[in-house]
Amino acid sequence: MSEQQRTAKRERVAVTSGDVLEGQVTRLRELFPEVFVEGKIDFEKLKVTLGAAADSGPGRFHFSWAGKDDAVSLLQTPSAGTLVPCPEESINFETTANVFIDGDNLEVLKLLFKPYFGRVKLIYIDPPYNTGQDFVYPDNYADPLKTYLQITGQADAEGNLLTSNPETSGRYHSTWLSMMYPRLFLARQLLREDGLISVSIDDHEIHHLRILMNEIFGEENFIATCVWQKRYSRENRGIIGDVHDYIVFYARDIEVLAKVRNLLPMDEENEAVYKNPNNDPKGRWRGIPMTAQGFRPNQMYKIVTPTGVEHDPPAGRCWSMLEPEFMKLKEAGRIWFGADGNGQPNVIRYLSEVEGLVPWTWWPHEEAGHTDEAKKEIYGLFGKEEAFDTPKPVRLMKRIIEIGTKNDQNELVLDFFAGSSTLAQAVLELNHENGGDRKFILVQLPEPTGSKELATIAEIGKQRIRTVIRNLNEDSSSKLDLAGKKQTEDLGFKAFKLASPNILQWNQDEERDPEAYGQKLALFNDPLVAGWKPENVIWEVALREGFSLNTRFTARDLANGNKIYDVTDPDTGQRFMICLDDKILADLSKHCELSLEALFVCRDIALDDSAAANLALQCRLKTI
């Protein structure tokens, strides 16, 4: 291979987030390679391949709304933004794996798409309910990052960008659906195969949300709609009082999730039904009636009690097991015929054998908390309610976390409508209570609050996390002895902010002015923005390469004068080296461990032809 060919191996660092459409096409190619002709999808061939599953007739069921095509286009538009680290707003930035991000959640989800694809165990979101007054994210289909920068005062803006979605709007429901569709679509991509998503909602959009989630997650992956009693006192307003919200649950793959389901811990009320009337040495137990609905001839046998009383199955029912299985249980002393020995058979189930409770769809306030409790929790942290009318209680979040995650599997929880960070508090407290190791990523738009002290909802969320961490650090009495655990308790979080990229994109000018074009071209000799910081550039490159926000990097000053940063993602084991010096010296490879598999990143302007050719021979070379 010639030197010119080797030099041609040099790649450019991506200037946008992962392409969702490209990812979908790649997975389609893996499933159905035969439907690709000259690199393009042959849709007629795809229909034939799917056979009866393909139905494009005019009478087929489909869900659409005004603006859906724009929402799909927005979803398929990669983000040009980046995440800037904010160590000064964080706690234990260098060591923690918990993350809080200020930013438009759609742009952030696009940035997380590549590094977190298929890695999140549980997603919980509490989106705007579309009541007519609440804020709906103002998505700009042409330039979503520009809209966000205007909202947050990072760019000039005209007009009021933060608007409500009144019911008088001609696209009242459509606007909400267009906001939710791309965010839920990306959320599905981030979930693990055994992942779970839960969405809080009320009667305004519950019907549309279910149809939307059926389309994105598949109707077969619907689990349940739980009813949470958010109020405990009666109101006499309106025609029928509103005392509940819904929480909708979907699986990424319900068959996979069913194999690893989580049960809720036993409580005093449920434990109370387990007694020991016969002083059984195995402890407390309860009797389970040994009948089942229906008629099965091989389960219609006669049972004789120890006192000689004969029992047939009740009318319309049969015994719940075959006779040989019943006899085994009877011989083992696992059948109860009542205190007098005359009753119908009950199977003995010991309390010690019960792993937990299957959650029900009815969540009363006594079990899952209520909004008044949630307001008091915020007041206890801040001394005031801090602009939240209907916050969620920590007990509700803990129940969802217990359903969706295991305590000691280092599982990741995501909330991209974070609000006041109730989910973060629940994760931290649960971990603290039982030695768990769950991690969280929270995303919140810095929506103004009107307060001088905590100017945005994002600031409220971060301050809540800091306060909770401080309280847990001070709580020595309830803190477990974690000696022997592989890792210590993670009482920290790292803060990031969505921002303009450090690596400029080339945008085609509408006006073909030769002089302006030449000036712009000259700027792209080095596409890094003025005043760039090494750590910001490194984080941007890491995200583009699919590295998580748990990435670490350290600097090395080489003997030849170049400075190298070693970048490692402990979650995946990925690593690369990056040099941001103005010039890569010719003898760099003598002082830097390179291999054909190693990724080395540097500025294009720092390479002459000789250095570029040498590096291309020794490693995977990407340039900025």
C-alpha positions as CSV (number, residue, x, y, z in Angstrom):
1,M,0.0,0.0,0.0
2,S,1.4,3.4,-1.0
3,E,2.0,6.3,1.4
4,Q,-0.9,8.2,-0.2
5,Q,-3.2,5.3,0.4
6,R,-2.1,5.1,4.0
7,T,-2.7,8.8,4.5
8,A,-6.2,8.3,3.1
9,K,-7.0,6.1,6.0
10,R,-7.2,9.3,8.2
11,E,-10.8,9.8,9.4
12,R,-12.5,12.9,10.7
13,V,-14.0,13.0,14.2
14,A,-17.8,13.2,13.8
15,V,-19.3,16.6,14.4
16,T,-22.8,15.4,15.3
17,S,-24.3,12.8,17.6
18,G,-25.0,9.2,16.4
19,D,-27.4,9.0,13.5
20,V,-30.6,7.3,14.7
21,L,-31.8,6.5,11.1
22,E,-28.4,5.0,10.2
23,G,-28.6,2.8,13.3
24,Q,-32.0,1.6,12.4
25,V,-30.9,0.8,8.9
26,T,-27.9,-1.1,10.2
27,R,-30.1,-3.3,12.4
28,L,-32.5,-3.9,9.5
29,R,-29.5,-5.0,7.4
30,E,-28.5,-7.5,10.1
31,L,-32.0,-9.0,10.1
32,F,-32.8,-8.9,6.4
33,P,-29.6,-8.5,4.3
34,E,-31.5,-9.8,1.3
35,V,-33.7,-6.7,1.0
36,F,-30.7,-4.4,0.3
37,V,-29.9,-3.7,-3.3
38,E,-26.9,-1.6,-4.2
39,G,-26.8,-0.3,-0.6
40,K,-30.5,0.8,-0.6
41,I,-33.6,-0.8,0.9
42,D,-35.8,-2.5,-1.6
43,F,-39.2,-2.0,0.1
44,E,-41.0,-4.3,-2.3
45,K,-38.6,-7.0,-1.4
46,L,-39.0,-6.2,2.3
47,K,-42.7,-6.7,2.0
48,V,-42.3,-10.0,0.3
49,T,-39.8,-11.1,2.9
50,L,-42.2,-10.2,5.7
51,G,-45.0,-12.1,3.9
52,A,-48.4,-11.9,5.6
53,A,-46.9,-9.5,8.2
54,A,-46.8,-6.7,5.6
55,D,-50.2,-5.0,5.2
56,S,-50.3,-1.8,3.3
57,G,-54.0,-1.9,2.4
58,P,-56.1,1.2,2.8
59,G,-58.1,-0.3,5.7
60,R,-55.2,-1.0,8.0
61,F,-55.0,0.6,11.5
62,H,-52.5,3.4,11.9
63,F,-52.0,6.3,14.2
64,S,-51.2,9.7,12.8
65,W,-51.6,13.4,13.7
66,A,-50.8,16.8,12.2
67,G,-47.0,17.2,12.4
68,K,-46.0,13.6,12.8
69,D,-43.8,13.7,9.7
70,D,-42.0,16.7,11.2
71,A,-41.5,14.9,14.5
72,V,-40.0,11.9,12.6
73,S,-37.6,14.3,10.7
74,L,-36.6,15.9,14.0
75,L,-35.8,12.5,15.5
76,Q,-33.6,11.7,12.5
77,T,-31.7,14.9,12.7
78,P,-28.4,14.3,14.6
79,S,-27.6,16.8,17.4
80,A,-24.7,19.2,16.7
81,G,-24.4,20.1,20.4
82,T,-22.1,18.8,23.1
83,L,-22.1,18.4,26.9
84,V,-19.8,20.6,28.8
85,P,-18.6,19.4,32.3
86,C,-19.3,21.5,35.3
87,P,-17.1,20.2,38.1
88,E,-17.8,23.3,40.3
89,E,-21.5,22.3,40.4
90,S,-20.8,18.7,41.1
91,I,-19.9,16.5,44.1
92,N,-17.0,14.0,43.6
93,F,-16.9,14.7,39.8
94,E,-13.9,12.5,39.2
95,T,-15.2,9.4,40.9
96,T,-19.0,9.4,40.8
97,A,-21.1,7.6,38.1
98,N,-24.3,9.6,38.8
99,V,-25.0,12.4,36.3
100,F,-27.2,15.5,36.0
101,I,-27.5,17.3,32.7
102,D,-29.0,20.8,32.1
103,G,-30.4,20.7,28.6
104,D,-33.2,20.1,26.1
105,N,-33.9,16.4,26.7
106,L,-34.3,15.6,23.0
107,E,-30.9,17.0,22.1
108,V,-29.4,15.2,25.2
109,L,-31.0,11.9,24.3
110,K,-29.4,12.1,20.8
111,L,-26.0,12.7,22.4
112,L,-26.6,9.7,24.7
113,F,-27.8,7.5,21.9
114,K,-24.4,6.1,20.9
115,P,-22.7,5.7,24.3
116,Y,-25.8,4.4,26.1
117,F,-27.6,2.3,23.4
118,G,-29.1,-0.7,25.1
119,R,-27.6,0.0,28.5
120,V,-30.4,1.6,30.7
121,K,-32.4,-0.8,33.0
122,L,-35.2,1.6,34.0
123,I,-36.6,4.8,32.6
124,Y,-39.1,6.9,34.5
125,I,-40.4,10.2,33.2
126,D,-43.0,12.7,34.4
127,P,-43.7,14.7,31.2
128,P,-46.0,17.7,30.8
129,Y,-49.6,16.5,31.1
130,N,-50.8,18.9,28.5
131,T,-53.4,20.4,30.8
132,G,-53.5,23.6,28.7
133,Q,-51.3,25.7,31.0
134,D,-48.1,23.6,31.4
135,F,-45.1,24.1,29.3
136,V,-44.6,22.1,26.1
137,Y,-41.0,21.9,24.7
138,P,-40.7,24.3,21.7
139,D,-39.0,22.0,19.2
140,N,-37.5,23.8,16.2
141,Y,-37.4,21.3,13.3
142,A,-34.8,23.4,11.4
143,D,-32.3,24.0,14.2
144,P,-33.2,22.5,17.6
145,L,-29.9,23.4,19.2
146,K,-30.4,27.0,18.3
147,T,-33.8,27.1,20.0
148,Y,-32.3,25.7,23.2
149,L,-29.4,28.2,23.1
150,Q,-32.0,31.0,22.7
151,I,-34.1,29.7,25.6
152,T,-31.1,29.5,27.9
153,G,-29.8,33.0,27.0
154,Q,-26.7,31.6,25.2
155,A,-27.9,33.1,21.9
156,D,-30.0,36.1,20.8
157,A,-33.7,35.4,20.6
158,E,-36.8,37.2,19.4
159,G,-40.2,36.7,21.0
160,N,-41.3,34.4,23.9
161,L,-39.9,30.9,23.3
162,L,-41.4,29.4,26.4
163,T,-45.1,29.0,25.7
164,S,-48.0,27.0,27.0
165,N,-50.2,24.8,24.8
166,P,-53.8,26.0,25.4
167,E,-56.8,23.8,24.6
168,T,-57.9,26.4,22.1
169,S,-54.9,25.6,20.0
170,G,-55.9,24.0,16.7
171,R,-53.1,21.4,17.3
172,Y,-53.6,20.9,21.0
173,H,-53.1,17.2,21.1
174,S,-50.8,17.1,18.0
175,T,-48.3,19.5,19.5
176,W,-48.0,17.2,22.6
177,L,-47.7,14.1,20.5
178,S,-45.0,15.6,18.3
179,M,-43.1,16.6,21.4
180,M,-43.4,13.1,23.0
181,Y,-42.8,10.9,19.9
182,P,-39.1,11.4,19.2
183,R,-38.2,11.4,23.0
184,L,-40.0,8.1,23.5
185,F,-38.5,6.6,20.4
186,L,-35.0,7.4,21.6
187,A,-35.8,6.2,25.1
188,R,-36.6,2.7,23.7
189,Q,-33.2,2.6,21.9
190,L,-31.5,3.2,25.3
191,L,-33.3,0.5,27.2
192,R,-31.7,-2.9,27.8
193,E,-33.4,-6.0,26.5
194,D,-34.7,-6.6,30.0
195,G,-35.4,-2.8,30.4
196,L,-38.6,-1.2,31.7
197,I,-40.1,2.3,31.0
198,S,-42.7,4.0,33.2
199,V,-44.5,7.2,32.4
200,S,-46.6,9.3,34.7
201,I,-49.7,10.9,33.1
202,D,-53.3,11.9,33.9
203,D,-56.6,11.8,32.0
204,H,-55.7,14.6,29.5
205,E,-53.4,12.4,27.4
206,I,-53.6,8.8,28.8
207,H,-55.5,7.5,25.8
208,H,-53.0,9.1,23.3
209,L,-50.0,8.0,25.3
210,R,-51.1,4.4,25.2
211,I,-51.5,4.4,21.4
212,L,-48.2,6.2,21.0
213,M,-46.4,3.8,23.2
214,N,-48.0,0.8,21.4
215,E,-46.6,2.1,18.2
216,I,-43.1,2.7,19.5
217,F,-42.7,-0.2,22.0
218,G,-45.2,-2.7,20.5
219,E,-48.6,-3.4,22.0
220,E,-47.3,-6.8,23.1
221,N,-44.8,-5.1,25.4
222,F,-47.5,-3.3,27.4
223,I,-47.4,-4.4,31.0
224,A,-49.9,-2.4,33.0
225,T,-51.4,1.0,33.8
226,C,-51.2,1.6,37.5
227,V,-53.5,4.0,39.3
228,W,-51.8,6.1,41.9
229,Q,-53.9,7.8,44.6
230,K,-52.2,11.2,44.7
231,R,-54.7,12.8,47.2
232,Y,-56.0,11.5,50.5
233,S,-58.6,14.2,51.3
234,R,-61.9,14.7,49.5
235,E,-62.5,17.7,47.3
236,N,-66.0,19.0,46.5
237,R,-65.1,20.8,43.3
238,G,-66.3,19.8,39.8
239,I,-68.6,16.9,39.0
240,I,-66.3,14.1,40.0
241,G,-63.2,14.7,42.1
242,D,-59.8,14.0,40.6
243,V,-57.7,12.0,43.1
244,H,-55.4,9.9,40.9
245,D,-52.8,9.8,38.3
246,Y,-51.6,6.9,36.1
247,I,-48.3,5.3,35.6
248,V,-48.0,3.4,32.4
249,F,-45.4,0.5,32.2
250,Y,-43.9,-1.0,29.0
251,A,-41.1,-3.5,28.6
252,R,-38.4,-3.3,26.0
253,D,-39.0,-7.0,25.5
254,I,-41.7,-8.5,27.8
255,E,-40.5,-12.1,27.3
256,V,-37.0,-11.2,28.5
257,L,-38.3,-9.0,31.4
258,A,-40.7,-11.7,32.6
259,K,-37.7,-13.9,33.3
260,V,-36.1,-11.4,35.7
261,R,-39.1,-9.7,37.2
262,N,-38.7,-7.9,40.5
263,L,-41.1,-8.3,43.5
264,L,-41.9,-5.7,46.1
265,P,-40.7,-6.4,49.7
266,M,-43.2,-7.9,52.1
267,D,-44.9,-5.4,54.4
268,E,-46.5,-5.8,57.8
269,E,-50.1,-5.9,56.4
270,N,-49.3,-8.8,54.1
271,E,-47.1,-10.6,56.6
272,A,-50.0,-10.5,59.1
273,V,-52.0,-13.1,57.1
274,Y,-49.2,-15.7,57.8
275,K,-50.0,-17.4,61.2
276,N,-49.0,-20.6,62.9
277,P,-52.2,-22.1,64.4
278,N,-50.6,-25.6,64.7
279,N,-47.2,-24.5,66.0
280,D,-45.5,-25.7,62.9
281,P,-41.7,-25.8,63.5
282,K,-41.2,-24.2,60.1
283,G,-42.8,-21.0,61.2
284,R,-45.7,-18.9,60.1
285,W,-47.8,-19.9,57.1
286,R,-51.0,-19.4,55.2
287,G,-53.4,-21.8,53.5
288,I,-53.9,-21.4,49.7
289,P,-57.3,-23.0,48.6
290,M,-56.5,-26.0,46.4
291,T,-59.1,-25.2,43.6
292,A,-59.0,-23.8,40.1
293,Q,-61.6,-22.5,37.8
294,G,-63.0,-24.9,35.1
295,F,-63.4,-28.6,34.5
296,R,-60.4,-30.9,33.9
297,P,-61.3,-34.6,34.2
298,N,-57.9,-35.6,35.6
299,Q,-58.2,-33.0,38.4
300,M,-61.7,-34.1,39.5
301,Y,-60.7,-36.8,42.0
302,K,-62.2,-37.3,45.5
303,I,-60.2,-36.2,48.5
304,V,-60.6,-37.8,52.0
305,T,-59.6,-35.8,55.1
306,P,-57.7,-37.4,58.0
307,T,-61.1,-37.5,59.8
308,G,-62.7,-39.5,56.9
309,V,-64.7,-36.6,55.4
310,E,-64.9,-36.8,51.6
311,H,-64.6,-33.7,49.4
312,D,-65.2,-33.2,45.7
313,P,-64.2,-30.0,43.9
314,P,-66.8,-27.2,44.4
315,A,-69.3,-26.6,41.6
316,G,-67.7,-25.1,38.5
317,R,-64.2,-25.7,39.7
318,C,-61.6,-28.5,39.8
319,W,-58.6,-29.3,42.1
320,S,-55.5,-27.1,41.2
321,M,-53.2,-30.1,40.7
322,L,-53.1,-33.7,39.7
323,E,-53.7,-36.4,42.3
324,P,-50.0,-37.7,42.5
325,E,-48.8,-34.1,43.2
326,F,-51.5,-33.7,45.9
327,M,-50.4,-37.0,47.6
328,K,-46.8,-35.8,47.7
329,L,-47.8,-32.6,49.4
330,K,-50.1,-34.5,51.9
331,E,-47.3,-36.9,52.8
332,A,-45.0,-33.9,53.4
333,G,-47.5,-32.3,55.7
334,R,-48.1,-29.4,53.3
335,I,-51.9,-29.8,53.2
336,W,-54.2,-28.2,55.8
337,F,-57.7,-29.5,56.4
338,G,-58.7,-26.9,59.0
339,A,-58.3,-27.0,62.8
340,D,-60.9,-29.9,63.1
341,G,-59.4,-31.8,60.1
342,N,-62.7,-31.8,58.2
343,G,-62.3,-28.8,55.9
344,Q,-61.5,-28.6,52.2
345,P,-57.8,-28.9,51.4
346,N,-55.5,-25.9,51.5
347,V,-51.9,-25.9,50.4
348,I,-49.5,-24.6,53.1
349,R,-47.2,-21.8,52.0
350,Y,-44.6,-20.7,54.5
351,L,-43.7,-17.0,55.0
352,S,-40.0,-18.0,54.7
353,E,-40.7,-19.2,51.2
354,V,-42.2,-15.9,49.9
355,E,-39.7,-13.8,48.0
356,G,-41.9,-10.8,47.8
357,L,-45.1,-9.3,46.4
358,V,-46.2,-9.0,42.8
359,P,-47.2,-5.3,42.4
360,W,-50.9,-4.6,41.8
361,T,-52.2,-1.8,39.6
362,W,-53.9,0.0,42.5
363,W,-51.4,2.1,44.5
364,P,-53.1,3.8,47.5
365,H,-51.4,6.8,49.1
366,E,-50.7,4.8,52.2
367,E,-48.2,2.7,50.2
368,A,-46.9,5.1,47.5
369,G,-47.2,8.5,49.1
370,H,-49.2,11.6,47.9
371,T,-48.6,15.1,46.6
372,D,-49.0,16.7,50.0
373,E,-46.2,14.5,51.3
374,A,-44.1,15.4,48.2
375,K,-44.6,19.1,48.9
376,K,-43.5,18.6,52.5
377,E,-40.4,16.8,51.3
378,I,-39.4,19.7,49.1
379,Y,-40.2,22.2,52.0
380,G,-38.0,20.1,54.3
381,L,-35.1,20.4,51.8
382,F,-35.4,24.0,50.8
383,G,-37.5,25.6,53.5
384,K,-40.1,26.4,50.8
385,E,-42.0,24.6,48.0
386,E,-39.8,26.0,45.2
387,A,-42.4,26.5,42.4
388,F,-43.7,22.9,42.3
389,D,-47.5,22.5,42.5
390,T,-47.7,18.7,42.0
391,P,-44.3,17.1,42.8
392,K,-44.0,13.3,43.1
393,P,-43.3,11.8,46.5
394,V,-40.0,9.8,47.1
395,R,-42.0,6.8,48.2
396,L,-43.6,6.6,44.7
397,M,-40.2,6.8,43.1
398,K,-38.8,4.1,45.4
399,R,-41.7,1.7,44.5
400,I,-41.0,2.2,40.7
401,I,-37.2,1.7,41.3
402,E,-37.9,-1.5,43.3
403,I,-40.1,-2.8,40.4
404,G,-37.6,-1.9,37.7
405,T,-34.2,-2.6,39.2
406,K,-32.3,-5.0,41.4
407,N,-30.4,-3.7,44.4
408,D,-26.9,-4.9,43.7
409,Q,-26.5,-5.2,39.9
410,N,-25.1,-1.7,39.2
411,E,-28.1,-0.9,37.1
412,L,-28.7,2.5,35.4
413,V,-31.8,4.6,35.9
414,L,-32.7,7.4,33.6
415,D,-35.2,10.3,34.0
416,F,-35.2,12.9,31.2
417,F,-38.0,15.0,32.6
418,A,-36.2,15.3,36.0
419,G,-38.1,18.2,37.6
420,S,-37.0,18.6,41.2
421,S,-34.9,15.4,41.0
422,T,-37.2,13.2,43.2
423,L,-35.9,10.1,41.3
424,A,-32.3,11.0,42.2
425,Q,-33.2,11.3,45.9
426,A,-35.0,7.9,45.8
427,V,-32.0,6.2,44.2
428,L,-29.5,7.6,46.7
429,E,-31.7,6.8,49.7
430,L,-32.5,3.2,48.5
431,N,-28.8,2.6,47.9
432,H,-28.0,4.0,51.4
433,E,-30.7,2.0,53.1
434,N,-29.7,-1.4,51.7
435,G,-26.2,-1.1,50.2
436,G,-27.4,-0.9,46.6
437,D,-25.3,0.3,43.7
438,R,-27.8,1.8,41.2
439,K,-26.7,4.8,39.2
440,F,-28.8,7.6,37.7
441,I,-28.8,10.0,34.8
442,L,-31.1,12.9,35.0
443,V,-31.9,15.5,32.4
444,Q,-33.8,18.8,32.9
445,L,-34.5,21.8,30.8
446,P,-33.3,24.9,32.7
447,E,-36.8,26.4,32.7
448,P,-37.0,29.7,34.5
449,T,-38.6,29.7,38.0
450,G,-38.8,33.5,38.6
451,S,-36.6,33.0,41.7
452,K,-33.3,34.8,42.2
453,E,-31.8,32.1,44.4
454,L,-32.6,29.1,42.2
455,A,-33.3,30.6,38.8
456,T,-34.2,27.5,36.9
457,I,-35.8,24.1,37.6
458,A,-32.5,22.5,36.7
459,E,-30.9,24.5,39.5
460,I,-33.5,23.3,42.0
461,G,-32.9,19.7,40.9
462,K,-29.1,20.0,41.4
463,Q,-29.5,21.7,44.8
464,R,-31.9,18.9,45.9
465,I,-29.3,16.3,45.0
466,R,-26.6,18.2,46.9
467,T,-28.8,18.5,50.0
468,V,-29.8,14.8,50.0
469,I,-26.1,13.8,49.7
470,R,-25.2,16.1,52.6
471,N,-27.9,14.6,54.7
472,L,-26.9,11.0,53.8
473,N,-23.3,11.8,54.6
474,E,-24.4,13.1,58.0
475,D,-26.6,10.0,58.7
476,S,-24.1,7.8,60.4
477,S,-26.7,5.9,62.4
478,S,-28.5,4.3,59.4
479,K,-25.5,3.9,57.2
480,L,-24.6,0.2,56.6
481,D,-21.2,-1.3,57.1
482,L,-20.1,-1.7,53.6
483,A,-16.9,-3.5,54.4
484,G,-16.5,-6.4,52.0
485,K,-18.4,-4.7,49.2
486,K,-16.6,-4.3,45.9
487,Q,-17.2,-0.6,45.9
488,T,-18.2,2.1,48.4
489,E,-21.4,4.1,48.4
490,D,-21.6,6.6,45.5
491,L,-22.7,9.8,47.2
492,G,-21.9,12.2,44.4
493,F,-23.0,13.4,41.0
494,K,-21.3,15.1,38.0
495,A,-23.0,18.0,36.3
496,F,-23.0,18.7,32.6
497,K,-24.6,21.4,30.4
498,L,-25.8,21.2,26.8
499,A,-23.8,23.7,24.8
500,S,-22.7,24.7,21.4
501,P,-20.0,22.4,19.9
502,N,-16.3,23.0,20.3
503,I,-15.8,21.5,16.8
504,L,-17.4,23.7,14.2
505,Q,-19.6,22.2,11.5
506,W,-19.4,23.3,7.8
507,N,-22.8,24.9,6.9
508,Q,-23.4,25.6,3.3
509,D,-24.0,29.3,2.7
510,E,-27.1,30.2,0.8
511,E,-25.4,33.3,-0.6
512,R,-22.4,32.3,-2.8
513,D,-20.2,35.3,-2.0
514,P,-16.7,34.3,-3.0
515,E,-15.0,36.6,-0.4
516,A,-17.2,35.4,2.5
517,Y,-16.7,31.8,1.3
518,G,-12.9,32.2,1.3
519,Q,-12.9,33.7,4.8
520,K,-15.1,30.9,6.1
521,L,-12.9,28.3,4.4
522,A,-9.8,29.8,6.1
523,L,-11.5,29.5,9.5
524,F,-11.9,25.7,8.8
525,N,-8.1,25.2,8.7
526,D,-8.7,24.6,12.4
527,P,-12.4,24.0,13.2
528,L,-12.0,24.4,17.0
529,V,-14.0,27.4,18.3
530,A,-12.1,30.4,19.8
531,G,-11.3,30.0,23.5
532,W,-11.8,26.2,23.4
533,K,-10.7,24.3,26.5
534,P,-9.0,20.9,26.3
535,E,-11.4,19.1,28.7
536,N,-14.4,20.3,26.7
537,V,-13.0,19.1,23.4
538,I,-12.1,15.7,25.0
539,W,-15.6,15.2,26.3
540,E,-17.1,16.1,22.9
541,V,-14.8,13.7,21.1
542,A,-15.5,11.0,23.7
543,L,-19.3,11.4,23.2
544,R,-19.0,11.2,19.4
545,E,-17.0,8.0,19.8
546,G,-19.6,6.4,22.0
547,F,-17.9,6.8,25.4
548,S,-20.1,7.2,28.5
549,L,-20.3,10.1,30.9
550,N,-18.3,7.9,33.3
551,T,-15.2,8.4,31.1
552,R,-11.9,9.3,32.8
553,F,-8.9,11.0,31.3
554,T,-5.4,11.8,32.5
555,A,-2.7,13.9,30.9
556,R,0.9,12.9,30.1
557,D,3.8,15.2,29.0
558,L,5.9,13.2,26.6
559,A,9.7,13.6,26.4
560,N,9.4,15.0,22.9
561,G,7.3,17.9,24.1
562,N,3.8,16.8,23.1
563,K,1.0,16.4,25.6
564,I,-1.2,13.3,25.4
565,Y,-4.5,12.6,27.2
566,D,-5.3,8.9,27.9
567,V,-9.1,8.6,27.7
568,T,-10.8,5.5,29.2
569,D,-14.4,4.4,29.6
570,P,-14.5,2.1,32.6
571,D,-18.0,1.0,31.7
572,T,-17.0,-0.6,28.4
573,G,-13.2,-0.7,28.5
574,Q,-12.9,1.5,25.4
575,R,-9.9,3.8,25.3
576,F,-8.2,6.3,23.0
577,M,-5.4,8.9,23.1
578,I,-5.8,12.5,22.1
579,C,-3.3,15.2,21.5
580,L,-4.5,18.8,21.1
581,D,-1.2,20.5,20.5
582,D,-0.7,22.8,17.6
583,K,1.9,20.5,16.1
584,I,2.5,16.7,16.3
585,L,6.2,16.2,16.4
586,A,7.7,13.5,14.1
587,D,9.1,11.4,16.9
588,L,5.8,11.2,18.9
589,S,5.5,7.4,18.2
590,K,8.8,6.8,20.0
591,H,7.3,8.1,23.2
592,C,3.7,7.0,22.9
593,E,2.5,3.4,22.8
594,L,0.6,3.0,19.5
595,S,-0.8,-0.1,17.9
596,L,-2.9,-0.8,14.8
597,E,-6.0,-1.2,17.0
598,A,-5.3,1.9,19.1
599,L,-7.4,5.1,18.3
600,F,-5.3,8.3,18.2
601,V,-7.0,11.7,17.8
602,C,-5.4,15.0,17.0
603,R,-6.0,18.3,15.2
604,D,-5.7,18.1,11.5
605,I,-3.8,21.4,11.5
606,A,-1.1,19.8,13.7
607,L,-0.1,17.2,11.1
608,D,2.2,17.6,8.1
609,D,2.0,14.9,5.4
610,S,4.9,13.0,6.9
611,A,3.5,12.8,10.4
612,A,0.1,11.9,9.1
613,A,1.5,9.1,7.0
614,N,3.5,7.7,9.9
615,L,0.6,7.7,12.3
616,A,-1.7,6.1,9.7
617,L,0.7,3.2,9.5
618,Q,0.8,2.7,13.3
619,C,-2.7,3.3,14.6
620,R,-6.3,4.3,13.8
621,L,-6.0,8.0,13.1
622,K,-8.8,10.5,13.5
623,T,-8.4,14.2,13.1
624,I,-10.3,17.3,14.2
